[in-house]
Amino acid sequence: MAQLGTSVEKGLFLPQSPCLRPLCHLLDLPWEDVLVPHILSYLPLQHIVSLQRVSKQFHSLVQVYLTNCRTFNFSTIGPCIPKEAFCTMLKDNKVLQNLSLQNCSDWVTDKELLPVIGQNQHLHRVDMSGCASLTRHSLVAVSLSCTHLQHLGLAHCDWVDCLSLRSLADHCGGLRSIDLTACRQLKDDAICYLAKKCSELKSLSLAVNANITDESVEEVAKNCRGLEQLDLTGCLRVRNQSIRTLAEYCPKLQSLRVNHCHNVTESSLDPLRKRNVVIDVEPPLPRALVLLQDMLGFAPFINLQI
């Protein structure tokens, strides 16, 4: 058993047959045809980072993997990875399609991100949510380099402004989803421009932005008629009028979030409920049950389906 353990650590495969056969080293297998697609691609990124420290050969293998990797998700190791390691890992990669930088807010800046964006023009999905140290230059770079972009996460990026969002709308007309939660610099004019230019949007979040009014929601409804998900949580200036417009123009709507939208009432939500749209606020109690609750001081259990 001791011999088996030693051999495994060295990357050797011991023959199960009693016949003597030459031992095969793991790294003797084809790298790009076997090891990269069938082994390394299933390992978490943090394990990949550790693997390159085993030996020079493993370091070279990992570099081949990093150069050809199409998806990088730093959300699980973001706080632990030095910015120098980020730059080294992606310096030769020109085939990225998905890049997630969530939880990298402590260190990622334009200096680290711009070279990666500039050499990866096939990115379809980019998530920069919470990256507070970036600036509008990163969003402009994404819009100019990644014209095939379909999904973009910008939640809690206070640096997103109207001009950078307009640049995105001008160059990424095929956008399918965008998260603009708590992008508080944005106002109606920028959202209306986005809606006109990106009419294929299916998912949009404008949550936690007191600047958003009925004007934005109505423009989104009229231009993005394939919209399926809309988050208006905390948009205090949104009213019933725009919700009715949404119900009229967006027949594919599946989910609507209007919690803390105090000017949105059941009169505009009820038609959407009847279409089985999932809404994050409960419908009001039937009036008879409210009266009974007032009389008794508590709400008795009543089976309303009887």
C-alpha positions, 0 to 999 in steps of 0.5 A: 500500500505504501508503494501504491500511495507513493506511485499515485503521488508521482502521477503514476498508474500501476498495472492491475495485472500481475504482468509487468508493464511499463508505468505510465506517467499522468503527464504522458497523456495528451495534454490538449486532447485528454488532460485539459478537456477531461480532467482540468476542466472539471477542477475548481479554479482554486485547485488549478491554482494550487496544481501549478505549484506541484512541479514545472511540468504541472505548471506548464500544463496549467498554463496550457489550460489557462490559455485555452479556458473559456470560462473564468469564475473568480467569485469563489477565490476572488478575495484570496487571489493576488492581482498579480496572479490574476494578470498572470493567469489571463495574460495569454488567453484570447478565447474567453467567453464567460468572466465573473469577477464577483467578490474581487472588489478588494483588488481588481481595477481598470489596470488589471481588467482592461488588458483582459477585455481588450484581447477577448473579443468573444466574451458573451457574459461578464459579471463585474457586480460589486467591483467598486474600484473599477471606473467607467473606462472598464464598461466602455472597454467592454462595449467596444471590444465585446460586441457579441455580449449577451449578459452583463452584471453591474450590480452595486457599481456606483461608477456606472454613468449615463455616458458609459451605459450609452456606449454599451447600448450603441455597441452591444445591441444583442444584450439579453440581460443586464443587472443595474441594481444600485447603479444610482447615477443612472436616470430615465434618459439612460434607461430609455436609450438602453431600451431603444437600442437593446430591444432583445432584453429578456432580463433587466434589474433597475432595483434600488434606484430612486431616479427611475420613474414610470418613463423608464418602465414604459420605454422598456415595456414598449421596446423590449416586448420579449421581456421575461424578468424585471426587478424594480425593487425599491424604485420609489417613483414607479407607479401603477401607470407603468405597470399597466403598460408593462402588462399590455406590451410584455406578454412573455413577462414571467417575473416582476419584483416590486417590493418597496415600490409604495406607489404600485398597488394591486389594481395594476398587479392583479392583471399580471397575477391572472397571467401567472406572473410571479410577483414578490409581494403578496396580494391583499387579504379579501375584504371580508377576512380583513373585517373579520380580523378587525372584529376578532383581533386576529386572523382565523384560519379559513380555507378560502378554496372551499 
